[in-house]
Amino acid sequence: MKWTSALAIYLLFLALSAFFVLPFHGRKAADDDTPLVKGQDHGAPATFRPARILLQMTIVATIGFAIYYAAYVNGWVNPDVLAGRA
């Protein structure tokens, strides 16, 4: 596998990891005792920590890519199996 292909696949894992990480974040501002700013949605998070979210996304993406790469290198899944020819 070329390094550019590996990078593209890792970036896909990074983007998809947002769907696994983001649902676990967010105490709602309405649940917190802090006053809401005019126009703020009640479901908006009380605090937003993008660095922490990116770190967790990176960890999830790295683990997922490592599993994918191990399967690719060891030939656990090949195109013939996926296409139903084997």
Backbone atoms as SQL, in Angstrom:
CREATE TABLE atoms (id INTEGER PRIMARY KEY, chain TEXT, resi INTEGER, resn TEXT, atom TEXT, x REAL, y REAL, z REAL);
INSERT INTO atoms VALUES
  (1, 'A', 1, 'MET', 'N', 0.841, -1.165, 0.000),
  (2, 'A', 1, 'MET', 'CA', 0.000, 0.000, 0.000),
  (3, 'A', 1, 'MET', 'C', 0.893, 1.237, 0.000),
  (4, 'A', 2, 'LYS', 'N', 0.578, 2.169, -0.875),
  (5, 'A', 2, 'LYS', 'CA', 1.338, 3.412, -0.920),
  (6, 'A', 2, 'LYS', 'C', 1.020, 4.260, 0.308),
  (7, 'A', 3, 'TRP', 'N', 1.975, 5.114, 0.671),
  (8, 'A', 3, 'TRP', 'CA', 1.764, 5.938, 1.860),
  (9, 'A', 3, 'TRP', 'C', 0.637, 6.942, 1.645),
  (10, 'A', 4, 'THR', 'N', 0.420, 7.360, 0.412),
  (11, 'A', 4, 'THR', 'CA', -0.673, 8.293, 0.152),
  (12, 'A', 4, 'THR', 'C', -2.031, 7.609, 0.334),
  (13, 'A', 5, 'SER', 'N', -2.111, 6.344, -0.050),
  (14, 'A', 5, 'SER', 'CA', -3.346, 5.595, 0.163),
  (15, 'A', 5, 'SER', 'C', -3.594, 5.388, 1.650),
  (16, 'A', 6, 'ALA', 'N', -2.540, 5.052, 2.372),
  (17, 'A', 6, 'ALA', 'CA', -2.667, 4.866, 3.819),
  (18, 'A', 6, 'ALA', 'C', -3.098, 6.168, 4.492),
  (19, 'A', 7, 'LEU', 'N', -2.545, 7.289, 4.057),
  (20, 'A', 7, 'LEU', 'CA', -2.922, 8.587, 4.627),
  (21, 'A', 7, 'LEU', 'C', -4.386, 8.901, 4.341),
  (22, 'A', 8, 'ALA', 'N', -4.827, 8.648, 3.117),
  (23, 'A', 8, 'ALA', 'CA', -6.226, 8.913, 2.761),
  (24, 'A', 8, 'ALA', 'C', -7.172, 8.047, 3.585),
  (25, 'A', 9, 'ILE', 'N', -6.830, 6.792, 3.776),
  (26, 'A', 9, 'ILE', 'CA', -7.681, 5.894, 4.561),
  (27, 'A', 9, 'ILE', 'C', -7.672, 6.311, 6.026),
  (28, 'A', 10, 'TYR', 'N', -6.508, 6.737, 6.536),
  (29, 'A', 10, 'TYR', 'CA', -6.454, 7.214, 7.925),
  (30, 'A', 10, 'TYR', 'C', -7.318, 8.464, 8.107),
  (31, 'A', 11, 'LEU', 'N', -7.290, 9.365, 7.145),
  (32, 'A', 11, 'LEU', 'CA', -8.124, 10.565, 7.241),
  (33, 'A', 11, 'LEU', 'C', -9.608, 10.210, 7.209),
  (34, 'A', 12, 'LEU', 'N', -9.968, 9.183, 6.457),
  (35, 'A', 12, 'LEU', 'CA', -11.354, 8.711, 6.483),
  (36, 'A', 12, 'LEU', 'C', -11.721, 8.163, 7.860),
  (37, 'A', 13, 'PHE', 'N', -10.821, 7.400, 8.444),
  (38, 'A', 13, 'PHE', 'CA', -11.055, 6.904, 9.803),
  (39, 'A', 13, 'PHE', 'C', -11.172, 8.070, 10.785),
  (40, 'A', 14, 'LEU', 'N', -10.362, 9.099, 10.593),
  (41, 'A', 14, 'LEU', 'CA', -10.414, 10.261, 11.482),
  (42, 'A', 14, 'LEU', 'C', -11.751, 10.977, 11.356),
  (43, 'A', 15, 'ALA', 'N', -12.231, 11.138, 10.151),
  (44, 'A', 15, 'ALA', 'CA', -13.520, 11.808, 9.950),
  (45, 'A', 15, 'ALA', 'C', -14.664, 10.970, 10.526),
  (46, 'A', 16, 'LEU', 'N', -14.623, 9.663, 10.319),
  (47, 'A', 16, 'LEU', 'CA', -15.682, 8.799, 10.828),
  (48, 'A', 16, 'LEU', 'C', -15.650, 8.661, 12.351),
  (49, 'A', 17, 'SER', 'N', -14.477, 8.854, 12.944),
  (50, 'A', 17, 'SER', 'CA', -14.386, 8.736, 14.401),
  (51, 'A', 17, 'SER', 'C', -15.160, 9.845, 15.106),
  (52, 'A', 18, 'ALA', 'N', -15.439, 10.937, 14.416),
  (53, 'A', 18, 'ALA', 'CA', -16.239, 12.006, 15.024),
  (54, 'A', 18, 'ALA', 'C', -17.618, 11.489, 15.405),
  (55, 'A', 19, 'PHE', 'N', -18.178, 10.584, 14.601),
  (56, 'A', 19, 'PHE', 'CA', -19.496, 10.040, 14.887),
  (57, 'A', 19, 'PHE', 'C', -19.491, 9.126, 16.114),
  (58, 'A', 20, 'PHE', 'N', -18.319, 8.599, 16.469),
  (59, 'A', 20, 'PHE', 'CA', -18.219, 7.769, 17.662),
  (60, 'A', 20, 'PHE', 'C', -17.896, 8.585, 18.898),
  (61, 'A', 21, 'VAL', 'N', -17.181, 9.694, 18.736),
  (62, 'A', 21, 'VAL', 'CA', -16.712, 10.473, 19.876),
  (63, 'A', 21, 'VAL', 'C', -17.715, 11.541, 20.307),
  (64, 'A', 22, 'LEU', 'N', -18.268, 12.272, 19.378),
  (65, 'A', 22, 'LEU', 'CA', -19.105, 13.421, 19.714),
  (66, 'A', 22, 'LEU', 'C', -20.353, 13.097, 20.535),
  (67, 'A', 23, 'PRO', 'N', -21.026, 11.977, 20.347),
  (68, 'A', 23, 'PRO', 'CA', -22.213, 11.728, 21.180),
  (69, 'A', 23, 'PRO', 'C', -21.919, 11.605, 22.672),
  (70, 'A', 24, 'PHE', 'N', -20.670, 11.347, 23.034),
  (71, 'A', 24, 'PHE', 'CA', -20.336, 11.206, 24.450),
  (72, 'A', 24, 'PHE', 'C', -19.970, 12.536, 25.099),
  (73, 'A', 25, 'HIS', 'N', -19.991, 13.608, 24.336),
  (74, 'A', 25, 'HIS', 'CA', -19.636, 14.917, 24.867),
  (75, 'A', 25, 'HIS', 'C', -20.874, 15.765, 24.988),
  (76, 'A', 26, 'GLY', 'N', -20.886, 16.552, 25.983),
  (77, 'A', 26, 'GLY', 'CA', -21.893, 17.570, 26.039),
  (78, 'A', 26, 'GLY', 'C', -22.888, 17.457, 27.156),
  (79, 'A', 27, 'ARG', 'N', -22.568, 18.123, 28.245),
  (80, 'A', 27, 'ARG', 'CA', -23.629, 18.441, 29.180),
  (81, 'A', 27, 'ARG', 'C', -24.345, 19.617, 28.554),
  (82, 'A', 28, 'LYS', 'N', -25.617, 19.555, 28.539),
  (83, 'A', 28, 'LYS', 'CA', -26.375, 20.641, 27.927),
  (84, 'A', 28, 'LYS', 'C', -26.282, 21.886, 28.786),
  (85, 'A', 29, 'ALA', 'N', -26.335, 23.039, 28.139),
  (86, 'A', 29, 'ALA', 'CA', -26.303, 24.303, 28.865),
  (87, 'A', 29, 'ALA', 'C', -27.522, 24.436, 29.761),
  (88, 'A', 30, 'ALA', 'N', -28.642, 23.857, 29.364),
  (89, 'A', 30, 'ALA', 'CA', -29.849, 23.920, 30.180),
  (90, 'A', 30, 'ALA', 'C', -29.691, 23.097, 31.462),
  (91, 'A', 31, 'ASP', 'N', -28.876, 22.041, 31.420),
  (92, 'A', 31, 'ASP', 'CA', -28.651, 21.219, 32.609),
  (93, 'A', 31, 'ASP', 'C', -27.699, 21.891, 33.582),
  (94, 'A', 32, 'ASP', 'N', -26.844, 22.739, 33.083),
  (95, 'A', 32, 'ASP', 'CA', -25.873, 23.445, 33.903),
  (96, 'A', 32, 'ASP', 'C', -26.550, 24.663, 34.542),
  (97, 'A', 33, 'ASP', 'N', -25.968, 25.167, 35.605),
  (98, 'A', 33, 'ASP', 'CA', -26.555, 26.328, 36.278),
  (99, 'A', 33, 'ASP', 'C', -26.088, 27.646, 35.690),
  (100, 'A', 34, 'THR', 'N', -25.297, 27.616, 34.639),
  (101, 'A', 34, 'THR', 'CA', -24.830, 28.859, 34.034),
  (102, 'A', 34, 'THR', 'C', -25.955, 29.486, 33.225),
  (103, 'A', 35, 'PRO', 'N', -26.045, 30.800, 33.248),
  (104, 'A', 35, 'PRO', 'CA', -27.121, 31.453, 32.486),
  (105, 'A', 35, 'PRO', 'C', -26.869, 31.348, 30.982),
  (106, 'A', 36, 'LEU', 'N', -27.930, 31.246, 30.226),
  (107, 'A', 36, 'LEU', 'CA', -27.825, 31.150, 28.784),
  (108, 'A', 36, 'LEU', 'C', -27.617, 32.541, 28.182),
  (109, 'A', 37, 'VAL', 'N', -26.830, 32.581, 27.133),
  (110, 'A', 37, 'VAL', 'CA', -26.622, 33.807, 26.381),
  (111, 'A', 37, 'VAL', 'C', -27.840, 34.005, 25.479),
  (112, 'A', 38, 'LYS', 'N', -28.204, 35.235, 25.216),
  (113, 'A', 38, 'LYS', 'CA', -29.367, 35.500, 24.381),
  (114, 'A', 38, 'LYS', 'C', -29.176, 34.838, 23.011),
  (115, 'A', 39, 'GLY', 'N', -30.136, 34.014, 22.620),
  (116, 'A', 39, 'GLY', 'CA', -30.073, 33.316, 21.350),
  (117, 'A', 39, 'GLY', 'C', -29.436, 31.936, 21.430),
  (118, 'A', 40, 'GLN', 'N', -28.908, 31.552, 22.593),
  (119, 'A', 40, 'GLN', 'CA', -28.267, 30.242, 22.740),
  (120, 'A', 40, 'GLN', 'C', -29.320, 29.146, 22.847),
  (121, 'A', 41, 'ASP', 'N', -29.102, 28.066, 22.154),
  (122, 'A', 41, 'ASP', 'CA', -30.014, 26.930, 22.199),
  (123, 'A', 41, 'ASP', 'C', -29.863, 26.213, 23.529),
  (124, 'A', 42, 'HIS', 'N', -30.976, 25.699, 24.054),
  (125, 'A', 42, 'HIS', 'CA', -30.932, 24.984, 25.331),
  (126, 'A', 42, 'HIS', 'C', -30.174, 23.671, 25.232),
  (127, 'A', 43, 'GLY', 'N', -30.066, 23.118, 24.032),
  (128, 'A', 43, 'GLY', 'CA', -29.356, 21.859, 23.843),
  (129, 'A', 43, 'GLY', 'C', -27.882, 22.024, 23.515),
  (130, 'A', 44, 'ALA', 'N', -27.416, 23.272, 23.427),
  (131, 'A', 44, 'ALA', 'CA', -26.008, 23.523, 23.121),
  (132, 'A', 44, 'ALA', 'C', -25.139, 23.092, 24.297),
  (133, 'A', 45, 'PRO', 'N', -23.919, 22.614, 24.025),
  (134, 'A', 45, 'PRO', 'CA', -23.056, 22.193, 25.134),
  (135, 'A', 45, 'PRO', 'C', -22.665, 23.367, 26.027),
  (136, 'A', 46, 'ALA', 'N', -22.553, 23.083, 27.320),
  (137, 'A', 46, 'ALA', 'CA', -22.184, 24.122, 28.275),
  (138, 'A', 46, 'ALA', 'C', -20.735, 24.543, 28.076),
  (139, 'A', 47, 'THR', 'N', -19.865, 23.575, 27.845),
  (140, 'A', 47, 'THR', 'CA', -18.459, 23.867, 27.560),
  (141, 'A', 47, 'THR', 'C', -18.052, 23.078, 26.333),
  (142, 'A', 48, 'PHE', 'N', -17.206, 23.681, 25.522),
  (143, 'A', 48, 'PHE', 'CA', -16.744, 23.027, 24.302),
  (144, 'A', 48, 'PHE', 'C', -15.233, 22.947, 24.360),
  (145, 'A', 49, 'ARG', 'N', -14.686, 21.750, 24.311),
  (146, 'A', 49, 'ARG', 'CA', -13.245, 21.520, 24.388),
  (147, 'A', 49, 'ARG', 'C', -12.776, 20.827, 23.115),
  (148, 'A', 50, 'PRO', 'N', -12.452, 21.609, 22.077),
  (149, 'A', 50, 'PRO', 'CA', -12.084, 20.988, 20.800),
  (150, 'A', 50, 'PRO', 'C', -10.792, 20.187, 20.863),
  (151, 'A', 51, 'ALA', 'N', -9.823, 20.598, 21.676),
  (152, 'A', 51, 'ALA', 'CA', -8.562, 19.858, 21.756),
  (153, 'A', 51, 'ALA', 'C', -8.793, 18.454, 22.325),
  (154, 'A', 52, 'ARG', 'N', -9.634, 18.370, 23.336),
  (155, 'A', 52, 'ARG', 'CA', -9.932, 17.073, 23.942),
  (156, 'A', 52, 'ARG', 'C', -10.675, 16.168, 22.955),
  (157, 'A', 53, 'ILE', 'N', -11.613, 16.749, 22.217),
  (158, 'A', 53, 'ILE', 'CA', -12.368, 15.979, 21.233),
  (159, 'A', 53, 'ILE', 'C', -11.448, 15.486, 20.119),
  (160, 'A', 54, 'LEU', 'N', -10.561, 16.349, 19.631),
  (161, 'A', 54, 'LEU', 'CA', -9.617, 15.940, 18.579),
  (162, 'A', 54, 'LEU', 'C', -8.671, 14.851, 19.057),
  (163, 'A', 55, 'LEU', 'N', -8.235, 14.947, 20.313),
  (164, 'A', 55, 'LEU', 'CA', -7.359, 13.902, 20.867),
  (165, 'A', 55, 'LEU', 'C', -8.091, 12.561, 20.912),
  (166, 'A', 56, 'GLN', 'N', -9.327, 12.566, 21.378),
  (167, 'A', 56, 'GLN', 'CA', -10.091, 11.321, 21.441),
  (168, 'A', 56, 'GLN', 'C', -10.393, 10.787, 20.047),
  (169, 'A', 57, 'MET', 'N', -10.689, 11.676, 19.100),
  (170, 'A', 57, 'MET', 'CA', -10.905, 11.244, 17.722),
  (171, 'A', 57, 'MET', 'C', -9.653, 10.611, 17.144),
  (172, 'A', 58, 'THR', 'N', -8.488, 11.190, 17.434),
  (173, 'A', 58, 'THR', 'CA', -7.224, 10.659, 16.935),
  (174, 'A', 58, 'THR', 'C', -6.949, 9.271, 17.506),
  (175, 'A', 59, 'ILE', 'N', -7.243, 9.086, 18.782),
  (176, 'A', 59, 'ILE', 'CA', -7.030, 7.778, 19.410),
  (177, 'A', 59, 'ILE', 'C', -7.941, 6.733, 18.771),
  (178, 'A', 60, 'VAL', 'N', -9.216, 7.063, 18.599),
  (179, 'A', 60, 'VAL', 'CA', -10.167, 6.115, 17.999),
  (180, 'A', 60, 'VAL', 'C', -9.769, 5.809, 16.557),
  (181, 'A', 61, 'ALA', 'N', -9.378, 6.833, 15.786),
  (182, 'A', 61, 'ALA', 'CA', -8.991, 6.630, 14.391),
  (183, 'A', 61, 'ALA', 'C', -7.723, 5.793, 14.287),
  (184, 'A', 62, 'THR', 'N', -6.769, 6.003, 15.168),
  (185, 'A', 62, 'THR', 'CA', -5.523, 5.245, 15.132),
  (186, 'A', 62, 'THR', 'C', -5.775, 3.774, 15.444),
  (187, 'A', 63, 'ILE', 'N', -6.615, 3.512, 16.420),
  (188, 'A', 63, 'ILE', 'CA', -6.937, 2.114, 16.748),
  (189, 'A', 63, 'ILE', 'C', -7.662, 1.452, 15.578),
  (190, 'A', 64, 'GLY', 'N', -8.625, 2.146, 15.004),
  (191, 'A', 64, 'GLY', 'CA', -9.358, 1.594, 13.868),
  (192, 'A', 64, 'GLY', 'C', -8.463, 1.355, 12.668),
  (193, 'A', 65, 'PHE', 'N', -7.580, 2.307, 12.373),
  (194, 'A', 65, 'PHE', 'CA', -6.669, 2.139, 11.243),
  (195, 'A', 65, 'PHE', 'C', -5.676, 1.010, 11.498),
  (196, 'A', 66, 'ALA', 'N', -5.214, 0.859, 12.729),
  (197, 'A', 66, 'ALA', 'CA', -4.277, -0.228, 13.050),
  (198, 'A', 66, 'ALA', 'C', -4.926, -1.590, 12.809),
  (199, 'A', 67, 'ILE', 'N', -6.182, -1.719, 13.195),
  (200, 'A', 67, 'ILE', 'CA', -6.900, -2.981, 12.952),
  (201, 'A', 67, 'ILE', 'C', -7.070, -3.205, 11.454),
  (202, 'A', 68, 'TYR', 'N', -7.446, -2.150, 10.735),
  (203, 'A', 68, 'TYR', 'CA', -7.609, -2.255, 9.279),
  (204, 'A', 68, 'TYR', 'C', -6.280, -2.643, 8.618),
  (205, 'A', 69, 'TYR', 'N', -5.190, -1.982, 9.009),
  (206, 'A', 69, 'TYR', 'CA', -3.897, -2.233, 8.378),
  (207, 'A', 69, 'TYR', 'C', -3.401, -3.649, 8.681),
  (208, 'A', 70, 'ALA', 'N', -3.637, -4.102, 9.905),
  (209, 'A', 70, 'ALA', 'CA', -3.240, -5.478, 10.243),
  (210, 'A', 70, 'ALA', 'C', -4.016, -6.475, 9.388),
  (211, 'A', 71, 'ALA', 'N', -5.295, -6.234, 9.176),
  (212, 'A', 71, 'ALA', 'CA', -6.095, -7.119, 8.328),
  (213, 'A', 71, 'ALA', 'C', -5.619, -7.060, 6.882),
  (214, 'A', 72, 'TYR', 'N', -5.222, -5.882, 6.415),
  (215, 'A', 72, 'TYR', 'CA', -4.741, -5.723, 5.040),
  (216, 'A', 72, 'TYR', 'C', -3.412, -6.447, 4.836),
  (217, 'A', 73, 'VAL', 'N', -2.477, -6.249, 5.749),
  (218, 'A', 73, 'VAL', 'CA', -1.139, -6.841, 5.613),
  (219, 'A', 73, 'VAL', 'C', -1.199, -8.362, 5.726),
  (220, 'A', 74, 'ASN', 'N', -2.003, -8.865, 6.653),
  (221, 'A', 74, 'ASN', 'CA', -2.070, -10.312, 6.866),
  (222, 'A', 74, 'ASN', 'C', -3.011, -11.019, 5.906),
  (223, 'A', 75, 'GLY', 'N', -3.720, -10.278, 5.084),
  (224, 'A', 75, 'GLY', 'CA', -4.598, -10.876, 4.092),
  (225, 'A', 75, 'GLY', 'C', -5.830, -11.542, 4.671),
  (226, 'A', 76, 'TRP', 'N', -6.302, -11.063, 5.821),
  (227, 'A', 76, 'TRP', 'CA', -7.478, -11.654, 6.441),
  (228, 'A', 76, 'TRP', 'C', -8.723, -11.437, 5.589),
  (229, 'A', 77, 'VAL', 'N', -8.768, -10.313, 4.899),
  (230, 'A', 77, 'VAL', 'CA', -9.885, -10.019, 4.012),
  (231, 'A', 77, 'VAL', 'C', -9.291, -9.559, 2.687),
  (232, 'A', 78, 'ASN', 'N', -9.717, -10.188, 1.606),
  (233, 'A', 78, 'ASN', 'CA', -9.232, -9.767, 0.300),
  (234, 'A', 78, 'ASN', 'C', -10.418, -9.426, -0.599),
  (235, 'A', 79, 'PRO', 'N', -10.189, -8.810, -1.725),
  (236, 'A', 79, 'PRO', 'CA', -11.294, -8.395, -2.604),
  (237, 'A', 79, 'PRO', 'C', -12.160, -9.546, -3.077),
  (238, 'A', 80, 'ASP', 'N', -11.578, -10.728, -3.259),
  (239, 'A', 80, 'ASP', 'CA', -12.380, -11.876, -3.712),
  (240, 'A', 80, 'ASP', 'C', -13.412, -12.275, -2.668),
  (241, 'A', 81, 'VAL', 'N', -13.025, -12.239, -1.400),
  (242, 'A', 81, 'VAL', 'CA', -13.959, -12.582, -0.343),
  (243, 'A', 81, 'VAL', 'C', -15.081, -11.547, -0.276),
  (244, 'A', 82, 'LEU', 'N', -14.716, -10.291, -0.389),
  (245, 'A', 82, 'LEU', 'CA', -15.722, -9.227, -0.320),
  (246, 'A', 82, 'LEU', 'C', -16.687, -9.274, -1.491),
  (247, 'A', 83, 'ALA', 'N', -16.219, -9.678, -2.655),
  (248, 'A', 83, 'ALA', 'CA', -17.063, -9.745, -3.839),
  (249, 'A', 83, 'ALA', 'C', -17.860, -11.060, -3.911),
  (250, 'A', 84, 'GLY', 'N', -17.572, -11.992, -3.026),
  (251, 'A', 84, 'GLY', 'CA', -18.316, -13.260, -2.999),
  (252, 'A', 84, 'GLY', 'C', -17.802, -14.270, -4.004),
  (253, 'A', 85, 'ARG', 'N', -16.593, -14.083, -4.524),
  (254, 'A', 85, 'ARG', 'CA', -16.043, -15.006, -5.517),
  (255, 'A', 85, 'ARG', 'C', -15.250, -16.139, -4.884),
  (256, 'A', 86, 'ALA', 'N', -14.945, -16.043, -3.625),
  (257, 'A', 86, 'ALA', 'CA', -14.133, -17.081, -3.004),
  (258, 'A', 86, 'ALA', 'C', -14.914, -17.880, -1.998);
